[in-house]
Amino acid sequence: MAMQNYPAPGGILMQDNRVYTAQPVIVSMPDQNVNDDIIFSTFNLHFCNPCCLGFGAFYNSIKARDSRLLGDFPMARSYGARARRINIAAIVIGSIAILIFIIVLAKSMNQLTSSYYHH
C-alpha cells in the first residue's frame, strides 16, 4: 500500500511533493452602495403626489437602480440624490396642503356650527 502525502494545514500539495501556501488577495472595489429610496418614492407615488412629484421621484429611483445594475455608480448616485430631493419636496408640499385643508375644514365647520346655534 502506497503512502499518501497530505499538505500542511493551509497549504496545497503539488505534484512535486512541495507544499505551497495560499496568499490572501485584496481587491479594491469601488463603493457600490447607492441609495435609491425606492420605498420612499413608492409611498409618495401612491399617497403623497402633489404636482406629480411622487412620479418624478419614483422615476429617478428606478433610473438609479438601473444605473447601479449597469455599473454606472456616479450616475446612480446622481439619480438617487435627485430622487431623495424630490421625495422631500413632495412630503413637505403634501404635508402643507393637508395641514391647510384641515385648517380650512375646521374653520368652516366652526362657522357652520356657530351659525346653526345663533339662529
N, C-alpha and C positions, 0 to 999 in steps of 0.2 A: 504494500500500500504506500502510495507516494505522500510525502509531507506537503501540507498546504501552507503557503505563505500568506499571512494576513497583514494588512497595513497597520501602522501605528494609529492610535486614536487621532482623528482629524486629518489623516493623510490618505493618499491614494497610492496603491501599489501598481507600478508599471511593469511591463514585460521584462525589463532588465533587472527586476527584483530590487529597484531603488524606490524609496518612499518619498513622494513629493507632497508637500502640504499646500493647501489652497490658500491663496492670499485674498483678503477681502477687497472688493472693488467698490469704490464710492463713486456714484454717478450724481452729478449735479443737475437737478431738474428745475425748470422754471416754475414759479408759483402758479399752480393750476386752480387755485381757489377763486372762483368767480361767483359773486353773489348776484343772482338773477331776480330775486324777490318774486318768484312766480306765485307763491301763495298770497302774498300781499296784493299783487296785481289781479289775481283771480277774484279776491274779495272785492276790490274796488270795481272790477268789471261788472260784478253782479249786484252789489249792494250800494255802492257809492260812486256813481258815474256822472259827475257834473261836467257838462260841456265835452262829453266823450273822453275825459282824461283817463278814465279807467281802461278804456280800449287802447289808448296810446301807451299806457304803462304796460298792459298785457302784451302788446305788440313788441315793445322793446325788451321785455323779459324773454319772450320766445326767441328774438334775434340774439340776445346774449347767450342763451342756452345753445342755439345753433352754432354760433361763432366759437363757443368753447369746445363743442364736439368736433369742429373742423380744425381746432388747434390754433385759432387766431385769438390769443388771450388778450392782447391790448384792445382789440375791437369788442371783445366780450365784456371787458371791464367798462368800456365806454357805454355800451348799451345798458349794462347793469346799473351804472351810476345814473344814467338818464331815466331808467325805469323807476329807480328809487325817488328821484326828484319829482317825477310826475305823480307817483303814488302819494307822496307827502302833500303835494298841491291838491290832489283830488280829495284827500282826507280833510284837509283844512277847509277847502271851499265847501265840501259836502257838510261838514260839521257846522260851519257858519250858517249855511242855508237851512239846516234842520233847526238850529237854535232860533233863527229869525222866524221860521214857521211856527215854532212852539210859542214864541212871544206874541206873535200876531194872533194866533188861535186863543191864547189865554186872555188877551185884551178884548177880543171880540166876544168871547164867552162872558167876560166880566161885564161888558156893556150890555149884552143881551139879558143877562140875569138882573142887572140893576134897573134896566128899563122895564122889565117884566114886573118887578116888585113895586115900582113907583106908580104904575098905572092901575 
